[in-house]
């Protein structure tokens, strides 16, 4: 189970990283910036966005808007979230946050302005 999850995470990370590199490089060419700087900024921006989105998505409350089901009525237009919905919100938030922090770490490693060692 962990091996398959790690493989899926690696594929997701590779796909997002490839997209960041291509789009950031093209944006750097358009803005007359160096490739190293534009790619590291792309990783910083997307990583920070995903980490922040993961934090907010994982901290959703225990109520959801009523869609079609009216049996779990809590208040006006709200229903109590099922255990499965709450677990999914925490898992998705965790995935986005971890992915964001990994992208930030890649951006730090790529940035030539700083020496890691």
N, C-alpha and C positions, 0 to 999 in steps of 0.2 A: 504494500500500500504506500509506504513512504517513498519507495523508489519511483513508482508511477507518478506520485505527486511532485517529486523533485524534477522528474523529466518534463511534466507539464509546465511547472514553474520556469524551468530553463528555456523551454520553447517560447513561453510568453515573454520572458525577459529578453531573449534574443530578437524576437519580432519587434518589440517596442524599441529596443536599442537601435536596431537597424533603421527604423522609421525616424528616430530622433537624429541619427547621424546624417541621413540623407536630407531631411528638411532643414536641419541646422546648418549644414554645409551650404545648401542653396541660399538660405537666408544670409549667411555670412558673405557669400559672393555678391549678393545683391546690395548688402550694406557696406561692402569694402572692408571686411574684417578678416582676421586670420582664421584659418580652418580650426586650429586648436581652440581658440577662444570661443568661436561660435558653437562648436560642438559641446564644449564643457558648459557653456551657458544653457544650451538646450537640455542637457542632462539635469542641470540645476533647476530650471524652470519646471520641467515635467515631473521631476522627483519631488520637488516641494509641493506641487499641486496634488500629486497622488497621495503623498503623506498626509496632507491636510484633508483631502477628501476622505481618506480612510478613517481619520479621526472622527470627522463629523458623521460619516455613514455608520460607523460602528457604535456611535452614541445615540442612536435613535431611541426615542421613548417607547413605552409599552403600548401605545395606542396607534392606530392607523385610521385613515379615512374610510368611511363606509363606501364600498363599491356596489356590490349587489347583495351581499349577505347582511341581514338586519338582525340576526339572532343575538349577537354579542354587543348589544348597544350599551355604550358607556355614557355618552353625552350626546350633544347635538352633532350628528354627522361623524361620530367617532365610534370605533369598536376596539376591543382589546386584541392585541396581536397574539397570534398563536405561538406556541413554544418554537415551532419550526421557523416561523418568520423572524423571531428574535435571534435564534441561533444563526440563521442565514445572514442577518445584518451584522452580527459580530464577526462571523467568518469572512464575509466580504470586506468589511472594514479592516480587519487584520491583514488580509491579502493586499489590499491597496496600500496600507501603511508600510508593510514590509517591502513591497515593490518600490514604493517611493524612496525609502531609505537606501535601498540597494542602488537605485539610479543616482541618488545624491552622492553615494560613495564612489560610483563610477565617474561622475563629474569631477569629484575632488582628485581622483587618481589621474584623470586625463589633463586637468588644468596644469599648464606649465609654469604658472606664476608661483606655485608652492612646491616645495620638495617634501616628500613624505618621509624620506630617510636621509 
